[in-house]
Amino acid sequence: MERAGRALILVVCLATSVIAAAPQGPSLLSGPYQVGRLGVLNLTVTNVNEVKEVKGVYVSGARCDFKPQDPLLEGTFEGSVLVGKLTTCLEGAGCGTTGVVPFLGVVSDTSITTYVTIPGNCAAPGLDDQPLTITVDYAWLKKVGEDAIKAAKWDVAITHLRRAVQLPMGANDPQMLNLLGVAYNGSKAFDDGRQTFEAALELAKKKGAPPDVKAQLYFNLACSESALAGGDPARQSQAISYLKQALQLSPSALVREGLATDGDLDPLRGLPEFQKLIGRKRPRGAPGYFE
């Protein structure tokens, strides 16, 4: 008796948002995705007549004989549902070398669970793993986040870096968390920045990160605390303490420049402890004096 088809569950793993998704549903990013063992697809999400269209072209991989820019995925994304079709290579008698399989995906903040039907007795190399994970490319997220920070596009940076820190590599990278904290501070979300720098610092200590990495985290944590302090002496003192630890770990020109110019530290500049910290009241050449 002939089988009508074989259902596979295709799970597309996106990064978990730090903040809950908006009511209109989770977002789907444009960019490169690793599609399990099938290879890398570059997805593009565009708005056409109030409907989000998703298209994916082949980038690289070893499972199928596709060429770069071959169109392999297309669909529409509305709310939490992705409907479309995927071109894949096939194996089996009478199956041909490639085939187009339809899918229906349910999108959450962390994944898209897509139901794919492989025809007849065919096999689809790269789609046989259950579940098949498709992850946002980590290096791409980092680059987009860094570029957005340089351009002061804080919302763009936060969107991409939040996803990056939920991927395994990002979750274990204190410098990636540092980038996210910088983006939060840049957007004036200083409490989110403070929490992110605290998590990054804890991770840096556990991983034995170099002193200059920990110094940068202490400095950025001080910036968050300073901006949040207002006239609270306890929080001002805490910010000063973080700056002292940054300087003890790495009294570099970069940290000294930040002490002199970073606007987030302005609430501290009139304090005697801050004046002592930057050495303004110390004679040239004395310990703690910064050129």
Salt bridges, closest charged atoms under 4 A:
ASP129 OD2 - ARG37 NE 2.92
ASP147 OD2 - LYS143 NZ 2.80
ASP191 OD1 - ARG194 NH2 2.68
GLU198 OE2 - ARG194 NH1 3.21
GLU202 OE2 - LYS206 NZ 3.46
GLU225 OE2 - ARG235 NE 2.49
ASP266 OD1 - ARG269 NE 2.77
GLU273 OE1 - LYS244 NZ 3.43
GLU273 OE2 - LYS276 NZ 3.94
GLU291 OE1 - ARG284 NH1 2.54
